[in-house]
Amino acid sequence: AQRVTQPEKLLSVFKGAPVELKCNYSYSGSPELFWYVQYSRQRLQLLLRHISRESIKGFTADLNKGETSFHLKKPFAQEEDSAMYYCALSNTDKLIFGTGTRLQVFP
Amino acid sequence: DSGVTQTPKHLITATGQRVTLRCSPRSGDLSVYWYQQSLDQGLQFLIQYYNGEERAKGNILERFSAQQFPDLHSELNLSSLELGDSALYFCASSVTGLPLHFGNGTRLTVT
């Protein structure tokens, strides 16, 4: 079964500290993976997709097929990064989301 | 602004009632998706329409139904509401496939 697991409900760091939001997946085919961000009860916004291999707002994520992971990383967290982060896996043309990780960045 | 419009923003109603949530996709997008976001369940896929036809079904209750109209807007109908239906309901759209572009959601409170 296709599943996305985000093991941490909450991650708290201080400004300037490195951040890693974990995401593991199970999928029988070749996955397409995404990170979405949701700021304070706003709509979900696409942050990253693995096929584009780009860095958005300093965040990067690398697909590791061996470990079936797609962890989101940022070397120096900023207060404005505080938000809910959702990892998602595409199943044909719909998304399956993880339960999300709330990132709190303290000043 | 993602271009996906959802109305109303907030809805408060009583148990047993019926409500309709509306979604207008981005211009040119043929696919509309509905998701339910609740505190304990996270984001759950409900249903997808493509150009007026149902394409995929997720964890949608029988009390819920949806449709996509010829102008491509979509409505999600929730009936016999229960307290547990209180959630944020998101609509998303895409031209075809991914990525999805989400609306701001409708917050439903059932009292």
Interface residues (C-beta under 8 A of the other chain):
Chain A: E32 F34 Y36 R41 Q42 R43 L44 Q45 L46 R49 Y86 S90 T92 D93 K94 L95 I96 F97 G98 T99 G100
Chain B: S2 V4 S31 Y33 Y35 G42 L43 F45 Q48 R55 A56 G58 L88 F90 A92 S94 T96 G97 L98 P99 L100 H101 F102 G103 N104 G105
